[in-house]
C-alpha cells in the first residue's frame, strides 16, 4: 500500500456572492476529485489548534502528524532547516519577506503594504536585492540568507523571540502600528526601504509594470525546532515535494527526503505536472511508502484576493496533480490511499488565513464507501465526521 497527501495550501474558503454563495472550491471545475468523492470518506479536521495563530507552519505540522502545541517553535526556524542553516540553541530566526510598500508618503510608518510577495518576485531578482540589504544592514550578530521568491531568512545570534505581524495579515493597512516593538528590528526595516526604493532592479521592475520589492519585513520568529523522525513514528519512508522552504524544512526536521522539481516556484504557474510525476516516481520506482505533495498556489491567490486565479489554481491542482498521481499509481498497479485537503482556509474576503477546520477527502483504491457526490466544504461538514485534533488524521490515512 502506498500513501499520498495532496495539500492545496489555503484551498478552503467562504461562500462568495459573486459565485452565487459558492466557495472557490465549489465553483472550480474538478472532475478528478468529483470522480473520487462518491467512493471516498469526507470530513473536517481542525489543523490549527484553538488559540494558536492560523498559519501554514502550525497547520502543516499538524497535517504531517506533529501536534503544533508540542512541536511548534516558530515558522522561520523550519525554513532555516530547509535553507541549510544550522541554528545554535540561542539563535532566533525570522522570516524576511521582500514586500511592496506604498511610495506616496514620506514617512515610513504611514506607508501601506500593497503586496506581501512583490508580484511573486523571482528568486534570482530577490537574491540581488537581498544582497543589497545584507550589505547595507551589515551588523554584528545578524545574518541574512536567500530563500525562495520573496521568502528569505534573518538569523539574530543570541537574539530574542519577539511578537511580530505577518505582512499578509495587514495588506492595505498603514504599517505603523504593526512594526516591531524591538527597536533594532524596526530600524533595520526602515533602512531597508532606503536601500531598496531606488535600487536599479526596482527601477527596472516599475518600468516593466511589476511591483517593486522595496522593503524587508520581519516576522515568524522562533528558535531551533526538534521534530521526531517521521519514519520512526510511522514506519513509513516518506518524501516531501514542495517549492516552499517551510515545507522542505518540516521534511528536514522530520528526517524525510525532499524532491526538488524544476519549475516549481510556489506560484500560480508552478510545475504542477512535474510535482505529480515526481510523487509517482518516488512511490513506484524509488522505494518510498509515503509522499506529501504541497501546492502553494491557492494560498497565494487567496492572499492576492483574486477569486478567478484561486479557482484556476484549484483546477490546476485537480487536473495536473491529483489526476496525474491517480493515473500513475493505477497504471503501476499500486494499491494506494490518498488524502486531499488544505492546511487552513484563505478566504478571498479577508485575504489571509483563518483557523477554521478544513474539509478532507480520503480515498482508498482497495475499498469503496458510500460517499457524497462532490468534495467541498459543505459536503465535508454534512458527513458529520470531525477531527478536533487534526494532527491525528494522518494516523487514519496510514491505518489499514
QUIURWO-V136231 format. One record per backbone hydrogen bond with DSSP energy under -1.0 kcal/mol. NH is the residue of the N-H (numbers start at 1). CO is the residue of the C=O. If there is no record, write none. Layout:
# QUIURWO-V136231
nh = <NH NH>
co = <CO CO>
This chain:
# QUIURWO-V136231
nh = <2 3 4 5 6 7 8 9 9 11 16 19 20 21 27 28 34 35 36 37 39 40 41 43 44 45 46 52 59 60 61 62 63 64 65 66 70 71 72 76 78 79 80 81 82 83 84 85 87 91 92 93 94 95 96 97 98 99 100 102 110 111 113 114 115 121 126 127 128 129 130 131 132 133 134 135 136 137 142 143 145 148 151 152 153 154 155 156 157 159 169 170 172 173 175 176 178 179 186 187 188 189 190 191 192 193 194 195 196 197 199 203 204 205 206 207 208 209 210 214 215 217 219 222 223 230 233 234 235 239 240 241 248 249 250 251 252 253 254 255 256 257 259 264 270 272 275 276 277 278 279 280 281 282 283 284 285 286 288 289 290 291 292 293 294 295 300 301 302 303 304 306 310 311 312 313 314 315 316 317 318 319 320 321 322 323 325 326 327 328 329 330 331 332 333 334 337 338 339 340 341 346 351 354 358 360 361 362 363 365 367 371 371 380 381 382 383 384 387 390 392 393 397 398 399>
co = <335 289 337 291 339 293 341 7 295 8 22 16 17 16 23 24 30 31 32 33 36 37 362 360 385 358 387 49 55 56 57 58 59 60 62 61 67 67 68 220 75 75 76 77 78 79 80 80 85 88 156 222 154 219 152 217 150 215 115 112 107 108 173 100 100 117 122 123 124 125 126 127 128 129 130 131 132 133 139 155 153 151 148 96 145 94 143 92 141 156 166 167 113 170 111 109 175 176 182 183 184 185 186 187 188 189 190 191 192 193 196 199 200 201 202 203 204 206 205 212 99 97 95 93 73 254 229 230 231 290 257 292 244 245 246 247 248 249 250 252 251 238 240 261 267 270 271 272 273 274 275 276 277 278 279 280 281 281 282 237 237 3 239 5 241 7 296 297 298 299 300 301 306 307 308 309 310 311 312 313 314 315 316 317 317 318 321 322 323 324 325 326 327 328 330 329 2 363 4 361 6 12 347 345 45 43 340 41 338 336 364 38 369 376 377 378 379 381 44 46 389 390 393 394 395>
